[in-house]
Amino acid sequence: MASVLNSALSLNLSNFKSKRVRTHSLVSPFSLPLTRRRVTIRAADTDTNEAKPQAPVSGGAGGSSFNQLLGIKGAAQETNKWKIRLQLTKPVTWPPLVWGVVCGAAASGNFNWTLEDVAKSIVCMLMSGPFLTGYTQTINDYYDREIDAINEPYRPIPSGAISENEVITQIWVLLLGGLGLAGLLDVWAGHDFPVVFYLALGGSLLSYIYSAPPLKLKQNGWIGNFALGASYISLPWWAGQALFGTLTPDIIVLTLLYSIAGLGIAIVNDFKSIEGDRALGLQSLPVAFGAETAKWICVGAIDITQLSIAGYLLGDGKPYYALALVGLIIPQIVFQFQYFLKDPVKYDVKYQASAQPFLVLGLLVTALATSH
């Protein structure tokens, strides 16, 4: 993998200017919306038969220092290299991975509030969040750099605030640091097979092929969105559960099923860029199926997945957990009809802020149910 990554990082991306590039920003562990930088097409440009990206309206000199530290859009330009390095890791995306570790630890049934178990969980959170999610976001920005030079020229790499060699160094430090912590956790847990290390290695490879050519999974609406959901739901859960217990096939299937809900969440952000995606020939689900059909695919993926999980818990003799999960699904459906299904572009932020806390709490309910 090292040789593949090293050669790919030195690749000239001029042949990929027409490809879609996305990044993901999750607001908090209780809010799972995935915001992406996309190319948007101005209506005034359509007469020229040439798709032109629209310049951003925020960021740069007038941006926010707080946004810069979190690594989200609208960030102020910064000259301090450590702040720039932090921005590239997008700290706003770490909490969902931390929450996934919590769910996995709860699902194991073996976590105790001892100093050692708390210390193990903190190291696992550092591995999943700052190191491996930081690696993922930095490598994504690296492969976004030419599109960002058009869309968001004030971002760290296209603005020249940090050199490409410095970014490559950061990618390797975060990757090797995360894998090193994974190996440490396996030794600490006394694993005969280094399961946490291989989970970290597999997740790192998935992150690489998601962003980098030639595979660049993000270009396909189905595959890319599901890979995204699995990365934010399944992988940290597996790491937390493997650290404190046994990762069983039924848990793997259950969490992968939950990742279909993550796919639905990812679709929410596709509606803003229908015109641009269509002009560039990119197959997001709203482009492939039309906005009306895609919005029902989106809510269907979210709701049917959770209802299926509730049915599984009921069949497994855990009716109270199933009832609690259904109780958390109902407000999500209400907010879907109140906001998202009315206008998925206008109300996407309101919908995500209102509904996603209930979905994430449902993850914990499911984790607690599987621990008994």
N, C-alpha and C positions, 0 to 999 in steps of 0.2 A: 504493500500500500504506500510505503514511504516514497518509493521511486516514482510511482504513478502520480502521487500528489505533488512531488517536487517538480516533475516535468510539466504537469498541468499548470502549476502556479506561474511558470515562466512563459506560458503560452501567450502569444499576441492575440488579443480578442477582436481585432479589426474585422474578422470575418463573421462576427456574431452581433453586429450592430442592430440587425433587424429582429433579434430575438427578444422576447419579453423577459424582463428581469423583475423579480419581486423580492421584497424583504418583509419580515413579519415582526409585528410589535404587539405584545400582549400586555394589556394595561395592568392587571394584577391577578393573583391566583383566584380571585373571585370574579374576574371579568376576562373572558377568553377571546375577545374579538381579535382577529388577525389583520392588522392594517398593512397595506402594501404600497410601495411606491410603484406607480405605473405610468406608462406613456398615455397621455390624453390628447385627443385631437380637437383642435379648435374648429368650430363650425365654419368660420371664415376661410379656413384652409381647404375645405373640401372641394372648392371649385378648381383648385389647381391640380387635382388628381395626385397630390403628394401629401402623405401624412406627416404633419409637423408636430413635434411635441410642444406642449404648452409650458412656458416657464412657470416656476412656482411663484406663489404670491407671498410666501413667508419664508423666514430663515435668513441666514447671512447676518448682515450688520444689525438688522432689526429683530433678530431672533432672541429666544429666551435662553438664559444660562441654565435654568433648571431643565429645560428640554435637552440642552446639550449634554448634561450629565446623565440623563436617562437614555439618550440615544434615540430620541424620537423627532419627528418632523417639526420644523419651526425652531431649530436649534440655532443658538448664536455661534458665530465663528470664534474659534479659540486658538491660541498659539501655544498654550501649555501642552507639551507632548503627552503627559500622563492623563490629562483630561480628554485629549483627543483619543488616546488608546481606550479609555473607558467608554467614550461615546461609540466607538466601533463595536464594542461588545454588547451594546444596547441593554443596559441593566433592567430596563422595563420588561424585558422578555424572560428574566430569570425566575420570578415568583411562580409561574405555572409549573415549572420543573421541580421547584422546591415542594410545591403542593403535591405533585405526583409522588415524590419520595415519601411524604407523610402518609398518603393513601396506601402505598406499598407496605410501609412499616406497620400500619394499622391492620392491613389485610393478613400480614404474617401471623398475627396473634401472639407473637413472641416479644414484642417491644415492651420494655419496662422503663419506668422513669428513674433509671440509675444513671450515674455520671458517665459510665462507659457507653451505654446505649445512646444517650443524648449526644455524646461526642462522636460516635459512629455516624449517627444521622446527620450531624452538622457537616462532617467530612463528605458524606454522600451528597448533601445539598450543594456543597462547594464544587464537587465534581460535576454535578448535573447542571448547575446554574452558571456561575462565573466562568468556569473553565470550558466545559464542552458546549454550552449554549453560546458563550462568548466566542469560542472557535467558530461555531456555525455562523454567527452573525458577521464576524470579521471576514470569513471567506466569502460570504454572500456579498458583502460590500466590495470585496476585491473584484468579483466577477460582474458587479454592477457598475464598475467605474466609468465605462464609456457612455452608458445610458445616463448615469448621474451627471456626467459632464454636460449633458444637454438639459436634463430635467431639473437637477439640483446641483448646479456647479459649485455651490458653497460647501458641499459636503467635504469631509476631510481628505479623501483620496483625490477626487478631481480638482479640488482647490489647491492642491500641493501642500496642504498643511502638514501632511505626513507622506513620506516617500513610499513607493511601492515595495522597496526592499525592507523598510521598517514594518510594513504591513505583513509581508511574508514571514518575517521573524516573529511577529506577534502570533500569527497563525500557528506556527510550529511550537512556540512556548505554551500556548493554551492547549493545543492538542496533546503534546507530550505530558504536560502537567496533569491534564484530566485523566489520561491513561495511567499515569503514575499513581494518582490517588485511587483509581479503580483497583490496581494491583495491590496497593496497601490495604484497601478494604477487604480484599479476598484473604490476605494473610491474617488480618485482624480477626476476621470472622472464622478462621480456621477451615476455609474451603479446600477440599481435595481437588476440585476443578475450579479454575478461576472464572466463575460465571459472571461476576460483576465486570471484570476486565473485558470479557468477550462481548458483553452487552454494550460497554462503552465503545469498544472498537467497531462493533456493528453500527451503532448509532452515528459514530463519526464518519464512517463510510457512506451511510445514508445521507448525511448532511452534505458530504462532498458531491455525490452524484445528483443531489437535488439542485445544487447551484451551478455546477461546472459542466461544460461540454465534455464529451459529446452527448451524454445521456440527458442531462439537465431536465430532471423530472418535472420541474415547475412549469414546463411548457405544456403539459397535458393536464387538463382540468380534473380528470378523475384520479389519475395516479399521483399527481403532485399534491392534491388536497388530502388524499388519504395518507400519503407519506407524512404530511405535515401533522395530521391528527394523531398518527401513531407516535410521532416524535414527542409530542407534547402530552400525551396521555399514557400510552403503553410503556415506553422505555423507562421513564423515571419510576413508574409504579413497579416495573419488574426489578429495577435496581434496588429499590427500598425493600421489596419483599424478599429478594434473594439474599440481601444482607442480613436479615433477621430471621429468615425461615427458608422455606422451600418454594421455588417457583414451579408450579404444577401446570400441566397442559390445560386444565380447565380455566385457570386464571389467565393463561396466555390467550385462549380463545375469547374469554369474557372481555378482556381489555382491548383486544383487537376489534371486537364488536363495538365497544365504546368509541373506538377511534373513528367509526363511521359517523358518529355524532360530531366528532372533530372535523370531518370532511364537510359536514353541513355548515358548521361555523365558518370554515374557510370560504365557502361559496358566498357568504354574505357580502364579502368585500369585492366580489367580481362584478357586481352590478354597476359600480361607479365607472367602470372602464369599458363598457360594452362597445362604444363607438371606436375607441382606440384599438381595442383588441380585434375588432372586426376588420378595421383598416389594415392592421398588420398581419391578418390571417392567423390569429391566435385562437385556440379552441378552448376558451373558458366555457363553463357550462351555460351561462346566459347567452353566449354567442352561438353555441352548438344547438341549444334547444329553444332559445327565445326567452325573454325575461319572465313571461307569465308561467311557462312550464318550469323554468329554473327555480323560481322562488318556491314552488311547491316541492320540487326535489330537495331543496335546502331544508325546509321545515320538516319534510317527511323523514329525511335522514336523521335529523335531531330527535324527533318525537318517537318514531317507530323504534329506533335503537333503544331509547330509554324504556319504552313500554315493553320491549322484548326482554330487557334486563329485569324489569319488575316481574314479568311472567316467569322468568327463570328462578328468581328468588322465591316466588310463591310456590312453584313446583318443587323447590328444594326444601320446603317446609319452614320458610322464614316469612310468614305473612305480614308481620309488623314492619319489617324492613321493606317489603314490597309495597305496603300501604304508604310508608313514609316517602318512598321514591315517587309513587304516583302523586302524592301531595306536592312534591317539588316539580313535577312535570306540568301540572295544571296551570300554575301562573306563567310558565313559559309559553304555553299555548295561548293564554289570554293576551300576553304581550305580542305574540306573533300576529294575532288578528288586529290588535290595537295599533301596531306600528309597522312591522315588517311587510305583511301582506298588503297593506294599503299602499305603501311606497317604499320599496327596499333601498332606494337611494337616499331619499329625504330623511328617513327615520332609522337608518342603520345604527347610528351611534346610540340613540335612545333605546332601540331594541336590545342591543348588546349589553348596555349598562343595566337594563331592567331585568333581562331574562337570564344572562349567563351566570350570575351568582347562584341561581337555583340549580343549574346544571352541574356546577362544580361541587356544591353541597351534596348533590346526588352521587357524585363520584365517591365521596367519603362515606355516605350511607352504604353504598355497594361494597366498599372496602371493609367496613365494619361487619357487614353481613357475611362476607366470605371468611372472616376470621373465626367464626363460631361453627 
